[in-house]
Amino acid sequence: MIYSYERFLKGMALRTSDQVTLNDIGYENIELYKEEMDERFFTEEEFKEFPKVCMVTAISYLTKTNDDYLMMDVYDESNQNHVKTIWVKNGEVQ
């Protein structure tokens, strides 16, 4: 199993030359019902397939050049299976 922070650190290594460590990031976990999810981050087909309850891990980092990165991992709350990863840079989905 790949943890969200591992996915984030690997992804940031591809996106910036900053040396990002666990001490540099902000994160939170939140449980959301499917109806509470922001539909703009998903295709219609993905949204239809989502479980009733999702766990979202959100991790953020502000680079030295003031680029704001956010990664959101969506998991099925009932079985902890990873459903999707979303990357946002300066408010725009990547």
Beta strands, then each sheet from edge to edge (+ up, - down):
strand 1: 26-33
strand 2: 53-62
strand 3: 68-76
strand 4: 82-89
strand 5: 92-93
sheet 1: 1+ 2- 3+ 4- 5+
end
